[in-house]
Amino acid sequence: MRAVVVALGKIGLPIATKIALAGHEVTGTDIDSRVVDRVNRALEPFPGEAGLQDALERAVGEGRLRATTDTTAAVAEGADLIIAVPPLVVDDQARPDFRVLDSVVADIARGLRPGAVVSVETTLPVGTTRERIAPAMSELSGLEGERDFFTVHSPERVYSGRIFRDLDTYPKLVGGLSPEGERRAEELYGQFLDAEIRGMGSAEAAELTKLAETTYRDVNIALANEFARFADRTGIDIGKVIDAANSQPFSHVHRPGIAVGGHCIPVYPRFLLAGDPEARLPAAAREINQGMPAYAVELLEELLPDGLAGARVLILGVSYRGGVKEPAFSGAFGVARELERRGARPLASDPLYEPEELRALGFEPWDGGELDAAIVQADHAEYSRLTSSDLSGVRAIVDGRGVIDPARWTTSGVRVRRIGAPAE
Ligand SMILES: NC(=O)c1ccc[n+]([C@@H]2O[C@H](COP(=O)([O-])OP(=O)(O)OC[C@H]3O[C@@H](n4cnc5c(N)ncnc54)[C@H](O)[C@@H]3O)[C@@H](O)[C@H]2O)c1
């Protein structure tokens, strides 16, 4: 099999190496020449993906993977399978901007040869494959879709950091625009994946599956957050309650927390809602989860006898989650906004970010000076070892992720609150 993988990002590059290591010939393409250059030199362009450097060395070393910035030329060399996984950019309301996707589709279409299967793995609003991608591909290639070439959607369900494991574990979902296209795509994916390949019967079903699994998580977390807020009003420890509830097989309640961030979970429920504006639960869940950063600030204000006005408050963690350098839809933004609204001065620190990077994101970096209070926003592993002596002057701390050890703080008189747990 000959394959082209378009967009060698955190998702595309591991897939390209995976195909190459299964013995196939792969060309990876990316608009960023630095990425292309590094791939051709067998150097991973980003850290943190388990097994990627080793896989890249083998794939490039064996001559099965090469990279180029010219997508059209790579496709025109004649590929059986073209996998495209460009980012779908969204604004702060998660409304998609299709320009990058459209330009990738145009680049592929201009090189398209009869017989190819084009699989778009980017998460999409339902209907995008059939109504946007396939017609553009036909128009720009001059070929007839589902006769001369085939378009499918195959959502990427992996988790950054453990992609190779996930690729071999989770069923690979494939949804075509015709039975023949879907059958061909299933057969091609089966040539390099060990996981079950599951035909979904339509591109729309495949698109909706990814939106369903991510919306499920958003709704579930929103429910946990509502439980936690009730627990806070009644002095119940919600962690204990959730563990107990989940001890029978019908309950899978997630954990409450200060924010739902990242590229996926806050965004894909909005894609779903764009197609199904009458869906009430996903809309309510979004509202509840978006309200959590402000709720954490409210808890903090209750701990400070003089309130928040004029207080210097440290936001611990700008990343949307621990261990990952990614600020997309991070709760840190909402926390900072709410602190400012209540008259406090938000400061930020994050072990993964340099002070100038924090500034570029709009935060004032903490210079190590006196503080009044702190809020744990990201569950960086380092925070479990924090003590009150690390944050001089702090009188109150809200742990939005349940990561600090309250005993290390309360002994020196610091007031501690965790979301969903009685006051310490
Ligand atoms: N990262 C995840 O955890 C994850 C998980 C599941 C699904 N996804 C899906 O994968 C998509 C891509 O995510 P990612 O994390 O790999 O993104 P990324 O930002 O790591 O990489 C995107 C790559 O696309 C390249 N690119 C941009 N425009 C291009 C163009 N016109 N032609 C060729 N290349 C171009 C960029 O240079 C970059 O290397 C997401 O939009 C999402 O739909 C991501």
The ligand as a Gaussian input file, in Angstrom:
#p B3LYP/6-31G(d) Opt

LIG

0 1
 N       -4.338000      16.015000      19.752000
 C       -5.277000      15.227000      20.189000
 O       -5.231000      14.785000      21.337000
 C       -6.415000      14.790000      19.276000
 C       -7.193000      13.715000      19.690000
 C       -8.215000      13.284000      18.886000
 C       -8.443000      13.914000      17.676000
 N       -7.673000      14.957000      17.258000
 C       -7.945000      15.543000      15.937000
 O       -6.756000      15.732000      15.222000
 C       -6.724000      17.042000      14.647000
 C       -5.297000      17.475000      14.550000
 O       -4.791000      17.535000      15.864000
 P       -3.248000      17.570000      16.207000
 O       -3.167000      17.491000      17.686000
 O       -2.482000      16.593000      15.392000
 O       -2.872000      19.044000      15.738000
 P       -1.428000      19.714000      15.731000
 O       -1.646000      21.146000      15.964000
 O       -0.477000      18.956000      16.598000
 O       -0.920000      19.509000      14.240000
 C       -1.526000      20.049000      13.135000
 C       -0.522000      20.030000      11.998000
 O       -1.212000      20.445000      10.827000
 C       -0.291000      21.186000      10.067000
 N       -1.011000      21.968000       9.060000
 C       -1.730000      23.103000       9.244000
 N       -2.209000      23.529000       8.067000
 C       -1.816000      22.644000       7.138000
 C       -1.983000      22.555000       5.733000
 N       -2.701000      23.471000       5.067000
 N       -1.407000      21.515000       5.084000
 C       -0.687000      20.592000       5.751000
 N       -0.487000      20.626000       7.076000
 C       -1.047000      21.642000       7.758000
 C        0.444000      22.013000      11.101000
 O        1.643000      22.549000      10.601000
 C        0.647000      20.976000      12.200000
 O        1.879000      20.291000      12.071000
 C       -7.586000      17.867000      15.595000
 O       -8.170000      18.968000      14.967000
 C       -8.627000      16.869000      16.023000
 O       -9.693000      16.882000      15.097000
 C       -6.661000      15.393000      18.054000

